[in-house]
Amino acid sequence: MTTGTKFTGIAGQSELVRHNPATGAIVSREPANSKQSCLSLVGKSATAFDTWSQLPVDRRADCLRSLADEIERAGDAFCASMTEEIGAPRVWVQHNVDFAAYNLRETSTYADQLRTPVQEIKSGATQSYVLREPIGVCLAITPWNAPLILSVRAIGAALLCGNTVMLKGNEVAPRTYRLLAEAIARSDLPDNTVNLFLCAEQDSEEIVDVLIASPVVRHVSFTGSTRVGRRVASLCAKHLKRPLLELGGQASMLVLEDADLDAAADAAISGGYMNQGQICISTERLIVATTIAEHFIEQLEQRRCDLVLGDPAKEDTDIGPLIDTASAERLSGLLSDAVSKGARLIGGGGMRDAYFEPTIIDRVEPEMRLFQEEVFGPILSITRVDNDEEAITIANDSSYGLAVAVFSNDIARARRVAGQLDTGICHINRSTVDDDPHAPFGGMKQSGYGRFGGRWAIDEFTNQRWLTEKHP
């Protein structure tokens, strides 16, 4: 459990045991929180809010930068832990450390927008103001695939705005979250401004239900699957809590006939296979002009064959294992379904335990599961189209709407296409895997609603109150 920002265990509570997906060996054992301990932490978060919310915003910004420093100091330990617990290669785990620290520092720069919480608005003879205030205790629920990046994104703006946070780590990466709790404890953040807790899988649903129902918790952010996100949204609606949901994705890349195919192939490989495709904005569907499809596939396959599949602890490894064997088996089923319905396997598709080869499959059509479902694995599927209108239709034929990319050497054309795509994020001539602390990050449709990042996150994590004065 956590006590303040410290991370300690209580005898007799559940233990979280994590096996390395690459070797099967046990790599971490960490204590889990009980429902009672979580409710106790909520009370401490509420008490801490009274003091934290009254601190000058510049002081709160200093604390964020202090946490960034502590994350960097523990960088090697974080990298080793993430590699062992989630099977991610070095490039991804190091990016988690670097971007998490960068995100906190960049978020701290928004202190300028919070230094004057009152904004005057014109309203005739009556004086009229908008007052921005922190919400209170925020519950943040984070996933395993990018534990540092997504945790600091969930807490950074919330803290800067004056809120305290109950941060639920993920049981798949318990040691990584324990290291984060220790970094928080070493930072200048006062005790109980962030209370990090972990739940055993069998207890998680009940504990989340209780926390969302608690009158102390006033805001909920969730990053994870659409299935669980629906449940979180339903509970928030029941208790009239404000949710911020960043859910599943099925990112498409549209490759028009005038695209730079080298650049598009590089972006597809990195966007589709980074962290084994286990990122919400991973490239999954390649929507390619028929006239250039064969040449583009050749470019992709050449690059795919150069990738090294193996032990994520080795420096030259590009592709490690999936999070578990069940995920690999699911991907194998998606491939089998597509091939049985007429798709053509270009390369890859092999499976061994939790390892799944990076894969390219052509002629994927709407009746196939690969077309309809979020893959969340290293499979690039190709659908051929004859014109821009068909490309737009195929891209929008998805229940998800998080990220998309358009490749064309005609920027005006690319912008016209981008303007008709139903996603919260769109990149032109760049990978779908991208993030920026100053940009509004979030989706449409079943990819959720609300925005992390920049001044938009300030709106998410504050209340705006309207005040008027009529002077005698």
Stockholm file with secondary structure:
# STOCKHOLM 1.0

chainA/1-472         MTTGTKFTGIAGQSELVRHNPATGAIVSREPANSKQSCLSLVGKSATAFDTWSQLPVDRRADCLRSLADEIERAGDAFCASMTEEIGAPRVWVQHNVDFAAYNLRETSTYADQLRTPVQEIKSGATQSYVLREPIGVCLAITPWNAPLILSVRAIGAALLCGNTVMLKGNEVAPRTYRLLAEAIARSDLPDNTVNLFLCAEQDSEEIVDVLIASPVVRHVSFTGSTRVGRRVASLCAKHLKRPLLELGGQASMLVLEDADLDAAADAAISGGYMNQGQICISTERLIVATTIAEHFIEQLEQRRCDLVLGDPAKEDTDIGPLIDTASAERLSGLLSDAVSKGARLIGGGGMRDAYFEPTIIDRVEPEMRLFQEEVFGPILSITRVDNDEEAITIANDSSYGLAVAVFSNDIARARRVAGQLDTGICHINRSTVDDDPHAPFGGMKQSGYGRFGGRWAIDEFTNQRWLTEKHP
#=GR chainA/1-472 SS CEETTEECCCTTSCEEEEECTTTCCEEEEEECCCHHHHHHHHHHHHHHHHHHTTSCHHHHHHHHHHHHHHHHHTHHHHHHHHHHHHCCCHHHHHHHHHHHHHHHHHHHTTHHHHSSCEEEECCTTSEEEEEEEECSEEEEECCSSSHHHHHHHHHHHHHHTTCEEEEECCTTSHHHHHHHHHHHHHSSCCTTSEEEECCCHHHHHHHHHHHHHCTTEEEEEEESCHHHHHHHHHHHHHHTCEEEEECCCCEEEEECTTSCHHHHHHHHHHHHHGGGGCSTTCEEEEEEEGGGHHHHHHHHHHHHHTCCBSCTTSTTCSBCCCSCHHHHHHHHHHHHHHHHTTCEEEECCCEETTEECCEEEECCCTTSHHHHSCCCSSEEEEEEESSHHHHHHHHHCSSEESEEEEECSCHHHHHHHHTTCCCSEEEESSCSCCCCTTSCBCCEETTEESCBSHHHHHHHTEEEEEEEECCC
#=GC SS_cons         CEETTEECCCTTSCEEEEECTTTCCEEEEEECCCHHHHHHHHHHHHHHHHHHTTSCHHHHHHHHHHHHHHHHHTHHHHHHHHHHHHCCCHHHHHHHHHHHHHHHHHHHTTHHHHSSCEEEECCTTSEEEEEEEECSEEEEECCSSSHHHHHHHHHHHHHHTTCEEEEECCTTSHHHHHHHHHHHHHSSCCTTSEEEECCCHHHHHHHHHHHHHCTTEEEEEEESCHHHHHHHHHHHHHHTCEEEEECCCCEEEEECTTSCHHHHHHHHHHHHHGGGGCSTTCEEEEEEEGGGHHHHHHHHHHHHHTCCBSCTTSTTCSBCCCSCHHHHHHHHHHHHHHHHTTCEEEECCCEETTEECCEEEECCCTTSHHHHSCCCSSEEEEEEESSHHHHHHHHHCSSEESEEEEECSCHHHHHHHHTTCCCSEEEESSCSCCCCTTSCBCCEETTEESCBSHHHHHHHTEEEEEEEECCC
//
